[in-house]
């Protein structure tokens, strides 16, 4: 029974991820690996996303529906693709001042992977794109982009909250 629910999750995630056009979907782990990667546990017909490392549970998102669980896996894949692309295309700005930490600005901005993540999730569905944008708005309201991140952004920034 649990295997059927995980197979249903895998099939839904694969079908939705195909809309992104970014290659193969991850295989959803059914067993823990204790390496910090997520796996799925089915509890009372609901999905738990569990992250364990070195024999210790670090995080559990419990009681999720099929669609909510798929959303988290799609989001993780979209972020991974966007971060890989950002790293591959990052370049240090010419004549940029040193950062407050004293190190040289290498061109990094979180927005350079956040914006493409929103785009990828929007290609999957407009609802997922909207959800992702709101998730990033929440993140940025708690930890706004630093001045160097704004300067290094290659995508239009979100307007400041009113």
Backbone bond lengths (Angstrom), bond angles and torsions (degrees), N, CA, C in turn:
res aa  C-N    CA-C-N  psi(-1)  N-CA   C-N-CA  omega(-1)  CA-C   N-CA-C  phi
1 X - - - 1.457 - - 1.529 110.90 -
2 X 1.343 116.99 -51.53 1.466 120.11 179.78 1.515 110.47 -61.53
3 X 1.327 116.09 -37.24 1.460 120.62 179.60 1.528 110.20 -61.86
4 X 1.340 116.61 -40.16 1.464 120.51 178.57 1.522 111.31 -62.20
5 X 1.332 117.48 -40.77 1.462 121.09 -179.79 1.529 111.05 -66.70
6 X 1.317 116.50 -37.96 1.465 119.31 178.57 1.533 110.19 -71.30
7 X 1.330 117.31 -36.67 1.466 120.27 175.38 1.527 110.78 -63.32
8 X 1.336 116.43 -38.48 1.465 120.70 177.03 1.534 110.25 -63.70
9 X 1.324 116.71 -41.82 1.462 121.61 177.12 1.527 110.50 -62.62
10 X 1.320 117.24 -45.15 1.467 121.03 179.62 1.522 110.43 -60.89
11 X 1.330 116.97 -44.73 1.466 120.80 -178.80 1.530 111.39 -63.52
12 X 1.330 117.15 -43.90 1.465 120.48 178.93 1.524 110.69 -63.69
13 X 1.316 116.36 -45.22 1.460 120.56 -178.76 1.531 110.41 -62.57
14 X 1.314 117.67 -42.91 1.471 121.25 178.14 1.527 111.26 -62.73
15 X 1.333 116.28 -44.52 1.466 120.36 -178.74 1.537 110.71 -62.29
16 X 1.322 116.47 -44.40 1.465 119.79 -179.83 1.529 111.53 -70.51
17 X 1.333 117.14 -41.80 1.467 120.54 -178.40 1.529 111.24 -62.80
18 X 1.320 117.83 -31.04 1.467 121.27 179.02 1.529 110.93 -58.08
19 X 1.332 117.59 -30.06 1.467 121.21 178.41 1.527 111.79 -64.78
20 X 1.314 117.25 -26.11 1.468 120.95 -179.82 1.521 111.28 -72.89
21 X 1.332 117.26 -26.46 1.456 121.01 179.75 1.518 114.02 67.11
22 X 1.325 116.74 31.92 1.468 120.65 -175.77 1.528 113.13 -116.14
23 X 1.305 117.05 29.89 1.459 119.22 176.24 1.515 112.77 95.27
24 X 1.319 113.89 -163.16 1.457 120.83 -173.73 1.521 112.87 -70.07
25 X 1.294 113.65 149.30 1.465 122.88 174.90 1.530 108.97 -80.76
26 X 1.314 116.05 149.45 1.466 118.92 175.72 1.523 109.69 -65.62
27 X 1.303 115.65 152.83 1.457 120.71 170.97 1.523 107.07 -87.28
28 X 1.297 116.25 123.23 1.459 121.01 -176.34 1.520 108.90 -75.33
29 X 1.315 115.08 123.06 1.469 120.86 -177.15 1.521 110.28 -71.46
30 X 1.318 114.70 136.87 1.462 121.84 178.99 1.522 111.44 -101.79
31 X 1.321 115.99 -13.62 1.468 121.32 -178.65 1.516 108.51 -128.75
32 X 1.300 115.38 152.71 1.459 119.73 179.17 1.526 110.15 -74.26
33 X 1.324 113.99 148.52 1.460 120.30 177.77 1.521 111.75 -119.02
34 X 1.327 116.70 -6.91 1.470 122.51 178.37 1.524 113.00 57.38
35 X 1.347 116.54 29.88 1.465 120.53 -179.61 1.528 112.72 -118.60
36 X 1.322 116.83 12.83 1.457 120.77 -179.85 1.516 114.21 90.23
37 X 1.327 116.96 -0.34 1.461 119.49 177.62 1.531 109.62 -91.77
38 X 1.336 117.01 151.24 1.464 119.27 -177.29 1.520 112.30 -78.20
39 X 1.311 114.93 151.03 1.454 121.36 168.80 1.527 107.41 -136.71
40 X 1.316 115.67 167.13 1.459 121.62 -177.29 1.518 110.16 -107.07
41 X 1.313 114.55 136.54 1.459 122.07 168.60 1.523 106.44 -122.22
42 X 1.318 116.29 139.66 1.458 120.77 176.33 1.517 107.35 -104.02
43 X 1.332 115.37 123.75 1.462 122.11 -178.68 1.525 107.41 -128.27
44 X 1.317 116.10 117.54 1.470 122.14 178.67 1.532 111.66 52.50
45 X 1.331 115.98 42.25 1.454 120.95 176.80 1.519 115.55 76.01
46 X 1.320 117.95 6.36 1.465 123.20 177.93 1.529 108.34 -115.85
47 X 1.307 115.85 163.43 1.459 121.41 -176.64 1.522 110.98 -101.97
48 X 1.315 115.54 135.97 1.463 122.29 170.27 1.525 107.26 -115.35
49 X 1.326 116.77 128.42 1.461 121.30 171.20 1.518 105.65 -94.32
50 X 1.325 116.15 121.20 1.462 121.42 -173.52 1.527 109.41 -121.94
51 X 1.320 115.05 133.58 1.466 121.54 176.36 1.518 107.44 -118.21
52 X 1.319 114.91 122.51 1.465 121.12 179.26 1.519 108.87 -127.32
53 X 1.314 114.19 147.47 1.457 119.66 175.84 1.513 108.22 -146.42
54 X 1.336 114.59 133.61 1.466 121.57 177.71 1.526 112.30 50.87
55 X 1.332 115.58 42.58 1.459 120.46 175.54 1.513 115.30 79.72
56 X 1.322 117.24 5.52 1.464 120.37 -176.88 1.530 110.26 -122.87
57 X 1.322 116.37 134.49 1.455 120.12 176.34 1.524 109.10 -76.05
58 X 1.329 115.71 123.29 1.462 121.30 -179.52 1.523 112.38 -96.75
59 X 1.329 115.96 -33.06 1.456 119.69 -176.07 1.517 109.30 -156.13
60 X 1.327 114.90 144.81 1.459 121.28 173.74 1.520 107.22 -142.23
61 X 1.315 115.70 122.36 1.461 121.29 172.00 1.525 104.30 -104.95
62 X 1.317 115.97 107.02 1.467 121.20 -166.15 1.528 112.87 -104.42
63 X 1.333 113.38 152.73 1.456 121.21 170.32 1.510 115.30 70.64
64 X 1.320 116.88 31.19 1.464 120.72 -176.77 1.524 111.78 -82.03
65 X 1.312 115.11 151.35 1.458 121.44 171.80 1.530 108.84 -78.05
66 X 1.312 115.38 171.77 1.465 120.94 176.93 1.529 110.59 -58.43
67 X 1.326 117.44 -49.28 1.471 120.05 -176.50 1.524 112.25 -67.67
68 X 1.332 117.73 -37.83 1.471 119.81 178.02 1.526 111.31 -65.96
69 X 1.315 116.49 -38.64 1.463 119.94 179.10 1.524 110.24 -66.52
70 X 1.327 116.43 -44.67 1.467 120.25 177.74 1.527 110.18 -59.64
71 X 1.339 116.57 -41.29 1.470 120.11 179.95 1.524 111.08 -57.06
72 X 1.342 117.80 -44.04 1.465 120.11 -178.89 1.527 111.76 -64.96
73 X 1.327 117.37 -38.37 1.464 119.06 177.76 1.530 110.90 -69.85
74 X 1.322 117.58 -41.01 1.466 120.80 176.89 1.523 110.77 -61.58
75 X 1.319 116.54 -43.07 1.460 121.67 178.53 1.530 110.25 -60.44
76 X 1.312 116.92 -45.16 1.464 120.64 179.29 1.517 112.35 -60.94
77 X 1.334 117.00 -41.81 1.461 120.27 178.68 1.525 111.05 -68.07
78 X 1.332 117.00 -40.82 1.465 120.58 179.69 1.524 110.88 -63.74
79 X 1.328 116.89 -42.55 1.467 120.69 177.58 1.527 110.24 -62.70
80 X 1.326 117.07 -45.17 1.469 120.41 -178.67 1.529 111.19 -60.24
81 X 1.330 117.19 -44.17 1.463 120.11 178.30 1.520 111.25 -63.83
82 X 1.329 116.57 -44.17 1.466 120.28 -178.38 1.526 111.43 -66.00
83 X 1.322 117.30 -40.10 1.469 119.70 179.21 1.520 111.29 -67.03
84 X 1.320 116.95 -38.29 1.460 120.08 177.68 1.534 110.53 -63.82
85 X 1.324 116.56 -43.82 1.467 120.20 178.77 1.525 110.89 -65.08
86 X 1.334 116.91 -40.52 1.469 120.57 179.35 1.517 110.40 -61.06
87 X 1.310 116.65 -46.33 1.458 120.38 -179.22 1.531 110.93 -63.19
88 X 1.329 115.96 -40.11 1.458 120.12 -179.28 1.516 114.23 -68.24
89 X 1.320 117.06 -25.00 1.467 119.66 -177.72 1.530 113.17 -109.18
90 X 1.311 117.65 1.98 1.472 120.85 -178.24 1.520 110.43 -67.81
91 X 1.316 115.56 138.18 1.465 119.95 174.02 1.522 108.65 -140.33
92 X 1.312 114.58 144.28 1.464 120.45 -179.16 1.524 109.19 -70.53
93 X 1.319 116.66 132.49 1.465 119.01 178.27 1.528 111.30 -69.75
94 X 1.310 115.19 145.06 1.472 119.70 178.05 1.526 109.41 -74.72
95 X 1.304 116.34 138.25 1.467 123.11 175.53 1.524 114.06 59.36
96 X 1.314 117.71 24.59 1.470 119.71 178.17 1.526 109.25 -75.60
97 X 1.317 116.57 142.25 1.463 118.40 177.11 1.527 110.21 -68.39
98 X 1.319 115.53 156.87 1.468 119.58 175.40 1.525 108.50 -62.94
99 X 1.315 115.79 150.54 1.462 120.63 177.26 1.522 109.60 -72.13
100 X 1.320 116.32 167.35 1.471 121.13 -179.61 1.525 111.29 -57.38
101 X 1.318 116.38 -28.68 1.465 120.89 179.64 1.526 112.17 -75.08
102 X 1.340 116.04 -11.37 1.454 120.31 -179.15 1.519 113.49 96.55
103 X 1.326 118.03 -11.26 1.464 119.58 179.96 1.526 110.15 -84.82
104 X 1.304 115.61 160.08 1.461 121.64 -178.98 1.527 109.81 -73.30
105 X 1.300 116.98 139.16 1.465 123.45 176.58 1.525 108.37 -65.45
106 X 1.332 116.74 122.90 1.467 120.26 -179.17 1.524 113.05 -100.57
107 X 1.335 117.14 4.73 1.460 120.45 177.66 1.513 114.64 95.45
108 X 1.317 117.75 5.56 1.463 121.15 -176.39 1.521 112.11 -73.16
109 X 1.316 114.93 141.08 1.458 123.32 169.11 1.519 107.73 -150.99
110 X 1.313 116.84 129.58 1.469 119.47 176.36 1.518 111.31 -57.21
111 X 1.330 115.92 -31.93 1.462 118.83 -177.19 1.529 111.71 -64.20
112 X 1.323 117.76 -23.33 1.466 120.94 -179.98 1.519 112.93 -72.89
113 X 1.329 118.51 -11.69 1.465 119.68 168.66 1.524 110.97 -113.17
114 X 1.312 117.83 -23.44 1.467 119.37 178.08 1.530 111.13 -67.31
115 X 1.329 117.47 -48.38 1.468 120.69 -178.16 1.534 111.65 -59.30
116 X 1.343 120.28 -47.02 1.464 119.33 176.73 1.534 113.26 -64.90
117 X 1.328 117.39 -29.47 1.465 119.68 176.17 1.523 109.88 -64.48
118 X 1.325 116.86 -43.62 1.470 120.68 177.07 1.525 109.52 -60.12
119 X 1.329 117.18 -43.07 1.462 121.25 179.39 1.527 111.29 -61.45
120 X 1.318 116.77 -45.74 1.467 120.42 179.64 1.521 110.89 -61.78
121 X 1.319 116.52 -47.15 1.468 119.73 -179.27 1.530 110.78 -65.00
122 X 1.329 117.78 -32.33 1.467 121.34 177.18 1.525 111.31 -68.59
123 X 1.339 117.12 -32.83 1.473 120.11 176.09 1.518 110.68 -66.40
124 X 1.319 116.70 -31.99 1.465 120.26 177.91 1.521 109.18 -71.29
125 X 1.328 116.96 -49.32 1.472 122.05 173.25 1.520 108.88 -165.45
126 X 1.320 115.60 149.11 1.470 119.20 179.36 1.524 110.81 -62.95
127 X 1.329 117.72 -34.91 1.474 120.29 177.85 1.524 111.20 -62.97
128 X 1.334 117.01 -42.07 1.466 119.61 178.78 1.525 110.91 -67.85
129 X 1.319 117.05 -36.21 1.460 119.72 175.68 1.519 111.37 -63.22
130 X 1.327 116.54 -44.01 1.468 120.80 178.22 1.523 110.95 -62.89
131 X 1.331 116.66 -43.45 1.471 120.82 179.44 1.533 110.20 -60.91
132 X 1.328 116.37 -44.17 1.466 120.91 -178.99 1.521 110.83 -64.01
133 X 1.316 116.50 -43.51 1.462 120.02 178.62 1.530 110.52 -60.31
134 X 1.324 117.10 -43.69 1.472 119.91 178.92 1.528 111.24 -65.94
135 X 1.312 116.87 -37.74 1.471 120.69 177.52 1.532 110.10 -61.22
136 X 1.322 117.09 -44.99 1.465 120.38 179.08 1.529 111.68 -69.42
137 X 1.316 117.83 -33.69 1.472 119.99 174.44 1.530 109.87 -59.96
138 X 1.339 116.36 -42.81 1.475 119.87 178.37 1.527 110.54 -62.58
139 X 1.318 116.67 -44.77 1.466 120.55 179.32 1.525 110.03 -60.01
140 X 1.318 116.41 -47.73 1.464 120.23 -176.41 1.525 112.67 -71.86
141 X 1.325 117.46 -21.93 1.470 118.32 175.01 1.528 110.47 -72.12
142 X 1.337 116.33 -29.93 1.473 120.61 178.00 1.523 111.56 -84.68
143 X 1.320 116.63 -38.45 1.467 121.70 -178.37 1.529 108.43 -134.79
144 X 1.331 116.25 82.48 1.470 119.96 -177.01 1.534 112.02 -60.69
145 X 1.318 114.21 158.61 1.459 119.46 175.47 1.522 109.38 -61.01
146 X 1.313 115.72 136.16 1.466 121.13 174.46 1.528 108.40 -71.54
147 X 1.314 116.07 163.70 1.468 120.15 -178.80 1.525 111.72 -57.06
148 X 1.329 117.41 -40.86 1.471 118.28 179.87 1.529 111.06 -68.14
149 X 1.338 117.95 -30.97 1.465 120.05 177.05 1.527 110.60 -68.48
150 X 1.318 116.66 -39.29 1.471 119.90 176.25 1.525 109.78 -63.41
151 X 1.314 116.37 -44.53 1.467 121.94 -179.33 1.533 110.80 -63.37
152 X 1.326 117.11 -36.25 1.464 121.59 -176.13 1.527 113.79 -88.38
153 X 1.326 117.83 -4.39 1.466 120.89 -177.51 1.526 110.64 -64.16
154 X 1.322 115.78 131.62 1.463 121.93 178.50 1.527 112.02 -100.98
155 X 1.323 117.03 1.64 1.462 122.82 179.89 1.522 107.56 -125.47
156 X 1.331 117.53 151.55 1.467 118.95 178.32 1.535 110.55 -56.68
157 X 1.317 115.26 133.71 1.463 120.73 -179.73 1.521 110.58 -76.61
158 X 1.320 115.27 155.33 1.459 120.32 174.12 1.520 109.18 -67.54
159 X 1.321 117.23 146.09 1.464 117.98 174.73 1.527 110.21 -64.70
160 X 1.320 115.55 150.74 1.469 120.31 178.91 1.525 109.01 -64.15
161 X 1.351 117.00 143.02 1.468 119.09 178.42 1.527 110.36 -63.16
162 X 1.314 114.24 146.37 1.475 118.97 -179.05 1.495 111.85 -85.11
